[in-house]
Amino acid sequence: MAEPATDASLPEFFFISQLLRDKVLRRTGDRVEVLGTLIDLEIRLSGSYPEVLNLIVGRSFGRPPLEIPVRYVR
């Protein structure tokens, strides 16, 4: 994974290829649940850099993908 930016005013950068197929987890207290795997990012082209809006999470057993707003992601 990319190193965090050292200046708080600079955005943190990642290549999508570094993140695809990573597990997406939901933590509730001490419990951790695997929601699925990252299959795509929904972005908006604005300003100098694209802004990530949603994570698209693939799930097993023929279930439709989840769209998780980036505001819920840590």
Phi and psi restraints in degrees (range 20) as a CNS / XPLOR table:
assign (resid 1 and name C) (resid 2 and name N)
       (resid 2 and name CA) (resid 2 and name C) 1.0 -65.9 20.0 2
assign (resid 2 and name N) (resid 2 and name CA)
       (resid 2 and name C) (resid 3 and name N) 1.0 151.0 20.0 2
assign (resid 2 and name C) (resid 3 and name N)
       (resid 3 and name CA) (resid 3 and name C) 1.0 -72.0 20.0 2
assign (resid 3 and name N) (resid 3 and name CA)
       (resid 3 and name C) (resid 4 and name N) 1.0 141.6 20.0 2
assign (resid 3 and name C) (resid 4 and name N)
       (resid 4 and name CA) (resid 4 and name C) 1.0 -63.3 20.0 2
assign (resid 4 and name N) (resid 4 and name CA)
       (resid 4 and name C) (resid 5 and name N) 1.0 149.3 20.0 2
assign (resid 4 and name C) (resid 5 and name N)
       (resid 5 and name CA) (resid 5 and name C) 1.0 -63.9 20.0 2
assign (resid 5 and name N) (resid 5 and name CA)
       (resid 5 and name C) (resid 6 and name N) 1.0 142.8 20.0 2
assign (resid 5 and name C) (resid 6 and name N)
       (resid 6 and name CA) (resid 6 and name C) 1.0 -84.8 20.0 2
assign (resid 6 and name N) (resid 6 and name CA)
       (resid 6 and name C) (resid 7 and name N) 1.0 -25.6 20.0 2
assign (resid 6 and name C) (resid 7 and name N)
       (resid 7 and name CA) (resid 7 and name C) 1.0 -100.5 20.0 2
assign (resid 7 and name N) (resid 7 and name CA)
       (resid 7 and name C) (resid 8 and name N) 1.0 124.5 20.0 2
assign (resid 7 and name C) (resid 8 and name N)
       (resid 8 and name CA) (resid 8 and name C) 1.0 -59.7 20.0 2
assign (resid 8 and name N) (resid 8 and name CA)
       (resid 8 and name C) (resid 9 and name N) 1.0 -21.6 20.0 2
assign (resid 8 and name C) (resid 9 and name N)
       (resid 9 and name CA) (resid 9 and name C) 1.0 -82.7 20.0 2
assign (resid 9 and name N) (resid 9 and name CA)
       (resid 9 and name C) (resid 10 and name N) 1.0 -13.4 20.0 2
assign (resid 9 and name C) (resid 10 and name N)
       (resid 10 and name CA) (resid 10 and name C) 1.0 -89.8 20.0 2
assign (resid 10 and name N) (resid 10 and name CA)
       (resid 10 and name C) (resid 11 and name N) 1.0 140.7 20.0 2
assign (resid 10 and name C) (resid 11 and name N)
       (resid 11 and name CA) (resid 11 and name C) 1.0 -71.6 20.0 2
assign (resid 11 and name N) (resid 11 and name CA)
       (resid 11 and name C) (resid 12 and name N) 1.0 156.6 20.0 2
assign (resid 11 and name C) (resid 12 and name N)
       (resid 12 and name CA) (resid 12 and name C) 1.0 -90.9 20.0 2
assign (resid 12 and name N) (resid 12 and name CA)
       (resid 12 and name C) (resid 13 and name N) 1.0 132.2 20.0 2
assign (resid 12 and name C) (resid 13 and name N)
       (resid 13 and name CA) (resid 13 and name C) 1.0 -110.9 20.0 2
assign (resid 13 and name N) (resid 13 and name CA)
       (resid 13 and name C) (resid 14 and name N) 1.0 141.7 20.0 2
assign (resid 13 and name C) (resid 14 and name N)
       (resid 14 and name CA) (resid 14 and name C) 1.0 -139.0 20.0 2
assign (resid 14 and name N) (resid 14 and name CA)
       (resid 14 and name C) (resid 15 and name N) 1.0 150.4 20.0 2
assign (resid 14 and name C) (resid 15 and name N)
       (resid 15 and name CA) (resid 15 and name C) 1.0 -90.9 20.0 2
assign (resid 15 and name N) (resid 15 and name CA)
       (resid 15 and name C) (resid 16 and name N) 1.0 136.4 20.0 2
assign (resid 15 and name C) (resid 16 and name N)
       (resid 16 and name CA) (resid 16 and name C) 1.0 -59.2 20.0 2
assign (resid 16 and name N) (resid 16 and name CA)
       (resid 16 and name C) (resid 17 and name N) 1.0 -31.9 20.0 2
assign (resid 16 and name C) (resid 17 and name N)
       (resid 17 and name CA) (resid 17 and name C) 1.0 -63.2 20.0 2
assign (resid 17 and name N) (resid 17 and name CA)
       (resid 17 and name C) (resid 18 and name N) 1.0 -22.8 20.0 2
assign (resid 17 and name C) (resid 18 and name N)
       (resid 18 and name CA) (resid 18 and name C) 1.0 -77.1 20.0 2
assign (resid 18 and name N) (resid 18 and name CA)
       (resid 18 and name C) (resid 19 and name N) 1.0 -20.9 20.0 2
assign (resid 18 and name C) (resid 19 and name N)
       (resid 19 and name CA) (resid 19 and name C) 1.0 -105.9 20.0 2
assign (resid 19 and name N) (resid 19 and name CA)
       (resid 19 and name C) (resid 20 and name N) 1.0 -28.3 20.0 2
assign (resid 19 and name C) (resid 20 and name N)
       (resid 20 and name CA) (resid 20 and name C) 1.0 -57.8 20.0 2
assign (resid 20 and name N) (resid 20 and name CA)
       (resid 20 and name C) (resid 21 and name N) 1.0 142.2 20.0 2
assign (resid 20 and name C) (resid 21 and name N)
       (resid 21 and name CA) (resid 21 and name C) 1.0 72.5 20.0 2
assign (resid 21 and name N) (resid 21 and name CA)
       (resid 21 and name C) (resid 22 and name N) 1.0 5.0 20.0 2
assign (resid 21 and name C) (resid 22 and name N)
       (resid 22 and name CA) (resid 22 and name C) 1.0 -73.9 20.0 2
assign (resid 22 and name N) (resid 22 and name CA)
       (resid 22 and name C) (resid 23 and name N) 1.0 149.3 20.0 2
assign (resid 22 and name C) (resid 23 and name N)
       (resid 23 and name CA) (resid 23 and name C) 1.0 -70.3 20.0 2
assign (resid 23 and name N) (resid 23 and name CA)
       (resid 23 and name C) (resid 24 and name N) 1.0 141.5 20.0 2
assign (resid 23 and name C) (resid 24 and name N)
       (resid 24 and name CA) (resid 24 and name C) 1.0 -107.4 20.0 2
assign (resid 24 and name N) (resid 24 and name CA)
       (resid 24 and name C) (resid 25 and name N) 1.0 122.9 20.0 2
assign (resid 24 and name C) (resid 25 and name N)
       (resid 25 and name CA) (resid 25 and name C) 1.0 -113.4 20.0 2
assign (resid 25 and name N) (resid 25 and name CA)
       (resid 25 and name C) (resid 26 and name N) 1.0 151.3 20.0 2
assign (resid 25 and name C) (resid 26 and name N)
       (resid 26 and name CA) (resid 26 and name C) 1.0 -119.7 20.0 2
assign (resid 26 and name N) (resid 26 and name CA)
       (resid 26 and name C) (resid 27 and name N) 1.0 124.7 20.0 2
assign (resid 26 and name C) (resid 27 and name N)
       (resid 27 and name CA) (resid 27 and name C) 1.0 -105.8 20.0 2
assign (resid 27 and name N) (resid 27 and name CA)
       (resid 27 and name C) (resid 28 and name N) 1.0 126.4 20.0 2
assign (resid 27 and name C) (resid 28 and name N)
       (resid 28 and name CA) (resid 28 and name C) 1.0 -127.6 20.0 2
assign (resid 28 and name N) (resid 28 and name CA)
       (resid 28 and name C) (resid 29 and name N) 1.0 102.6 20.0 2
assign (resid 28 and name C) (resid 29 and name N)
       (resid 29 and name CA) (resid 29 and name C) 1.0 62.7 20.0 2
assign (resid 29 and name N) (resid 29 and name CA)
       (resid 29 and name C) (resid 30 and name N) 1.0 -122.5 20.0 2
assign (resid 29 and name C) (resid 30 and name N)
       (resid 30 and name CA) (resid 30 and name C) 1.0 -91.0 20.0 2
assign (resid 30 and name N) (resid 30 and name CA)
       (resid 30 and name C) (resid 31 and name N) 1.0 -6.1 20.0 2
assign (resid 30 and name C) (resid 31 and name N)
       (resid 31 and name CA) (resid 31 and name C) 1.0 -90.4 20.0 2
assign (resid 31 and name N) (resid 31 and name CA)
       (resid 31 and name C) (resid 32 and name N) 1.0 136.2 20.0 2
assign (resid 31 and name C) (resid 32 and name N)
       (resid 32 and name CA) (resid 32 and name C) 1.0 -122.2 20.0 2
assign (resid 32 and name N) (resid 32 and name CA)
       (resid 32 and name C) (resid 33 and name N) 1.0 127.6 20.0 2
assign (resid 32 and name C) (resid 33 and name N)
       (resid 33 and name CA) (resid 33 and name C) 1.0 -120.5 20.0 2
assign (resid 33 and name N) (resid 33 and name CA)
       (resid 33 and name C) (resid 34 and name N) 1.0 133.8 20.0 2
assign (resid 33 and name C) (resid 34 and name N)
       (resid 34 and name CA) (resid 34 and name C) 1.0 -83.3 20.0 2
assign (resid 34 and name N) (resid 34 and name CA)
       (resid 34 and name C) (resid 35 and name N) 1.0 118.7 20.0 2
assign (resid 34 and name C) (resid 35 and name N)
       (resid 35 and name CA) (resid 35 and name C) 1.0 -83.7 20.0 2
assign (resid 35 and name N) (resid 35 and name CA)
       (resid 35 and name C) (resid 36 and name N) 1.0 -29.2 20.0 2
assign (resid 35 and name C) (resid 36 and name N)
       (resid 36 and name CA) (resid 36 and name C) 1.0 156.9 20.0 2
assign (resid 36 and name N) (resid 36 and name CA)
       (resid 36 and name C) (resid 37 and name N) 1.0 -156.0 20.0 2
assign (resid 36 and name C) (resid 37 and name N)
       (resid 37 and name CA) (resid 37 and name C) 1.0 -122.6 20.0 2
assign (resid 37 and name N) (resid 37 and name CA)
       (resid 37 and name C) (resid 38 and name N) 1.0 146.3 20.0 2
assign (resid 37 and name C) (resid 38 and name N)
       (resid 38 and name CA) (resid 38 and name C) 1.0 -68.8 20.0 2
assign (resid 38 and name N) (resid 38 and name CA)
       (resid 38 and name C) (resid 39 and name N) 1.0 122.5 20.0 2
assign (resid 38 and name C) (resid 39 and name N)
       (resid 39 and name CA) (resid 39 and name C) 1.0 -113.7 20.0 2
assign (resid 39 and name N) (resid 39 and name CA)
       (resid 39 and name C) (resid 40 and name N) 1.0 -17.9 20.0 2
assign (resid 39 and name C) (resid 40 and name N)
       (resid 40 and name CA) (resid 40 and name C) 1.0 -169.1 20.0 2
assign (resid 40 and name N) (resid 40 and name CA)
       (resid 40 and name C) (resid 41 and name N) 1.0 167.2 20.0 2
assign (resid 40 and name C) (resid 41 and name N)
       (resid 41 and name CA) (resid 41 and name C) 1.0 -124.9 20.0 2
assign (resid 41 and name N) (resid 41 and name CA)
       (resid 41 and name C) (resid 42 and name N) 1.0 137.5 20.0 2
assign (resid 41 and name C) (resid 42 and name N)
       (resid 42 and name CA) (resid 42 and name C) 1.0 -94.5 20.0 2
assign (resid 42 and name N) (resid 42 and name CA)
       (resid 42 and name C) (resid 43 and name N) 1.0 125.1 20.0 2
assign (resid 42 and name C) (resid 43 and name N)
       (resid 43 and name CA) (resid 43 and name C) 1.0 -124.7 20.0 2
assign (resid 43 and name N) (resid 43 and name CA)
       (resid 43 and name C) (resid 44 and name N) 1.0 160.9 20.0 2
assign (resid 43 and name C) (resid 44 and name N)
       (resid 44 and name CA) (resid 44 and name C) 1.0 -122.9 20.0 2
assign (resid 44 and name N) (resid 44 and name CA)
       (resid 44 and name C) (resid 45 and name N) 1.0 131.3 20.0 2
assign (resid 44 and name C) (resid 45 and name N)
       (resid 45 and name CA) (resid 45 and name C) 1.0 -83.4 20.0 2
assign (resid 45 and name N) (resid 45 and name CA)
       (resid 45 and name C) (resid 46 and name N) 1.0 108.1 20.0 2
assign (resid 45 and name C) (resid 46 and name N)
       (resid 46 and name CA) (resid 46 and name C) 1.0 -146.9 20.0 2
assign (resid 46 and name N) (resid 46 and name CA)
       (resid 46 and name C) (resid 47 and name N) 1.0 138.3 20.0 2
assign (resid 46 and name C) (resid 47 and name N)
       (resid 47 and name CA) (resid 47 and name C) 1.0 64.0 20.0 2
assign (resid 47 and name N) (resid 47 and name CA)
       (resid 47 and name C) (resid 48 and name N) 1.0 -145.9 20.0 2
assign (resid 47 and name C) (resid 48 and name N)
       (resid 48 and name CA) (resid 48 and name C) 1.0 -79.6 20.0 2
assign (resid 48 and name N) (resid 48 and name CA)
       (resid 48 and name C) (resid 49 and name N) 1.0 -26.8 20.0 2
assign (resid 48 and name C) (resid 49 and name N)
       (resid 49 and name CA) (resid 49 and name C) 1.0 -130.4 20.0 2
assign (resid 49 and name N) (resid 49 and name CA)
       (resid 49 and name C) (resid 50 and name N) 1.0 146.6 20.0 2
assign (resid 49 and name C) (resid 50 and name N)
       (resid 50 and name CA) (resid 50 and name C) 1.0 -64.2 20.0 2
assign (resid 50 and name N) (resid 50 and name CA)
       (resid 50 and name C) (resid 51 and name N) 1.0 145.3 20.0 2
assign (resid 50 and name C) (resid 51 and name N)
       (resid 51 and name CA) (resid 51 and name C) 1.0 -111.3 20.0 2
assign (resid 51 and name N) (resid 51 and name CA)
       (resid 51 and name C) (resid 52 and name N) 1.0 127.8 20.0 2
assign (resid 51 and name C) (resid 52 and name N)
       (resid 52 and name CA) (resid 52 and name C) 1.0 -76.6 20.0 2
assign (resid 52 and name N) (resid 52 and name CA)
       (resid 52 and name C) (resid 53 and name N) 1.0 127.3 20.0 2
assign (resid 52 and name C) (resid 53 and name N)
       (resid 53 and name CA) (resid 53 and name C) 1.0 -101.0 20.0 2
assign (resid 53 and name N) (resid 53 and name CA)
       (resid 53 and name C) (resid 54 and name N) 1.0 -46.5 20.0 2
assign (resid 53 and name C) (resid 54 and name N)
       (resid 54 and name CA) (resid 54 and name C) 1.0 -140.7 20.0 2
assign (resid 54 and name N) (resid 54 and name CA)
       (resid 54 and name C) (resid 55 and name N) 1.0 149.6 20.0 2
assign (resid 54 and name C) (resid 55 and name N)
       (resid 55 and name CA) (resid 55 and name C) 1.0 -94.8 20.0 2
assign (resid 55 and name N) (resid 55 and name CA)
       (resid 55 and name C) (resid 56 and name N) 1.0 136.6 20.0 2
assign (resid 55 and name C) (resid 56 and name N)
       (resid 56 and name CA) (resid 56 and name C) 1.0 -104.5 20.0 2
assign (resid 56 and name N) (resid 56 and name CA)
       (resid 56 and name C) (resid 57 and name N) 1.0 117.9 20.0 2
assign (resid 56 and name C) (resid 57 and name N)
       (resid 57 and name CA) (resid 57 and name C) 1.0 -113.1 20.0 2
assign (resid 57 and name N) (resid 57 and name CA)
       (resid 57 and name C) (resid 58 and name N) 1.0 119.2 20.0 2
assign (resid 57 and name C) (resid 58 and name N)
       (resid 58 and name CA) (resid 58 and name C) 1.0 -78.6 20.0 2
assign (resid 58 and name N) (resid 58 and name CA)
       (resid 58 and name C) (resid 59 and name N) 1.0 142.9 20.0 2
assign (resid 58 and name C) (resid 59 and name N)
       (resid 59 and name CA) (resid 59 and name C) 1.0 -126.8 20.0 2
assign (resid 59 and name N) (resid 59 and name CA)
       (resid 59 and name C) (resid 60 and name N) 1.0 160.6 20.0 2
assign (resid 59 and name C) (resid 60 and name N)
       (resid 60 and name CA) (resid 60 and name C) 1.0 -86.9 20.0 2
assign (resid 60 and name N) (resid 60 and name CA)
       (resid 60 and name C) (resid 61 and name N) 1.0 176.5 20.0 2
assign (resid 60 and name C) (resid 61 and name N)
       (resid 61 and name CA) (resid 61 and name C) 1.0 62.5 20.0 2
assign (resid 61 and name N) (resid 61 and name CA)
       (resid 61 and name C) (resid 62 and name N) 1.0 31.7 20.0 2
assign (resid 61 and name C) (resid 62 and name N)
       (resid 62 and name CA) (resid 62 and name C) 1.0 72.1 20.0 2
assign (resid 62 and name N) (resid 62 and name CA)
       (resid 62 and name C) (resid 63 and name N) 1.0 9.6 20.0 2
assign (resid 62 and name C) (resid 63 and name N)
       (resid 63 and name CA) (resid 63 and name C) 1.0 -73.9 20.0 2
assign (resid 63 and name N) (resid 63 and name CA)
       (resid 63 and name C) (resid 64 and name N) 1.0 145.9 20.0 2
assign (resid 63 and name C) (resid 64 and name N)
       (resid 64 and name CA) (resid 64 and name C) 1.0 -66.7 20.0 2
assign (resid 64 and name N) (resid 64 and name CA)
       (resid 64 and name C) (resid 65 and name N) 1.0 154.6 20.0 2
assign (resid 64 and name C) (resid 65 and name N)
       (resid 65 and name CA) (resid 65 and name C) 1.0 -64.1 20.0 2
assign (resid 65 and name N) (resid 65 and name CA)
       (resid 65 and name C) (resid 66 and name N) 1.0 154.5 20.0 2
assign (resid 65 and name C) (resid 66 and name N)
       (resid 66 and name CA) (resid 66 and name C) 1.0 -95.1 20.0 2
assign (resid 66 and name N) (resid 66 and name CA)
       (resid 66 and name C) (resid 67 and name N) 1.0 145.3 20.0 2
assign (resid 66 and name C) (resid 67 and name N)
       (resid 67 and name CA) (resid 67 and name C) 1.0 -109.9 20.0 2
assign (resid 67 and name N) (resid 67 and name CA)
       (resid 67 and name C) (resid 68 and name N) 1.0 115.9 20.0 2
assign (resid 67 and name C) (resid 68 and name N)
       (resid 68 and name CA) (resid 68 and name C) 1.0 -111.8 20.0 2
assign (resid 68 and name N) (resid 68 and name CA)
       (resid 68 and name C) (resid 69 and name N) 1.0 116.3 20.0 2
assign (resid 68 and name C) (resid 69 and name N)
       (resid 69 and name CA) (resid 69 and name C) 1.0 -59.1 20.0 2
assign (resid 69 and name N) (resid 69 and name CA)
       (resid 69 and name C) (resid 70 and name N) 1.0 138.2 20.0 2
assign (resid 69 and name C) (resid 70 and name N)
       (resid 70 and name CA) (resid 70 and name C) 1.0 -62.9 20.0 2
assign (resid 70 and name N) (resid 70 and name CA)
       (resid 70 and name C) (resid 71 and name N) 1.0 -21.7 20.0 2
assign (resid 70 and name C) (resid 71 and name N)
       (resid 71 and name CA) (resid 71 and name C) 1.0 -64.7 20.0 2
assign (resid 71 and name N) (resid 71 and name CA)
       (resid 71 and name C) (resid 72 and name N) 1.0 -16.8 20.0 2
assign (resid 71 and name C) (resid 72 and name N)
       (resid 72 and name CA) (resid 72 and name C) 1.0 -95.9 20.0 2
assign (resid 72 and name N) (resid 72 and name CA)
       (resid 72 and name C) (resid 73 and name N) 1.0 5.3 20.0 2
assign (resid 72 and name C) (resid 73 and name N)
       (resid 73 and name CA) (resid 73 and name C) 1.0 -104.8 20.0 2
assign (resid 73 and name N) (resid 73 and name CA)
       (resid 73 and name C) (resid 74 and name N) 1.0 135.8 20.0 2
